[in-house]
Amino acid sequence: SFGLMACILLLMNSKRLGAFSVSVGVAAAGVVGLSLSEGFPHNYTLNQVSRVTRDLGGVDSMMALTPHVFAGPPVAFELGIKWTSRYPANWLVPGALNLLAKTDCTDDPALCDQLRAIAARNRSENIEDMIANPPDLLVVDRESEYFDTPNFDWLAFMAEDPAWAGVFDDYAYVGKSKRYAYYLRSP
């Protein structure tokens, strides 16, 4: 959109039709063509998680372990089910863990303690939410971005809290899609 507006402004301000104006016109046509070929914006995660959730059936509530908001509340809203987490996305976790990995904890133990506390708080509050309002479906991101170390393991992260085992024991793995693993709560 901004590229197209820039092209239009350049064409409107050009005093005469020349090579520059033709180049800008071609660029504008390219921007329009690219936009049309891409179509309207899509939330591919919404489509992916919604399809799996519908296929599972009987899901009235959900929670997602991911730093991305597009995998949680928008999916619940689309499906008309309850979102059970206080966090629309677990975006605090990558920030805290990335900085912790870069910090020399012997030089700055206070900062390290603060970062560990942020991660622990996020972890424990997710567990509290799962106890207070157990989601029927737990969606776990297998390819979370924002982490400096690839292949961040949400289940290992959650397992650092001893309360996790008792909560997660109520869930059974039911499959995966391109990016997410799915766990259903046992009745």
Secondary structure, 3 states (H helix, E strand, C coil): CHHHHHHHHHHHHCCCCCHHHHHHHHHHHHHHHHHHHHCCCCCHHHHHHHHHHHHHCCCCEEEEECCCHHHCHHHHHHHCCEECCCCCCCCHHHHHHHHHHHCCCCCCHHHHHHHHHHHHHHHHHHHHHHHHCCCCEEEEECCCCCCCCCCCCHHHHHHCCCHHHHHHCCEEEEEECCCEEEEEECC
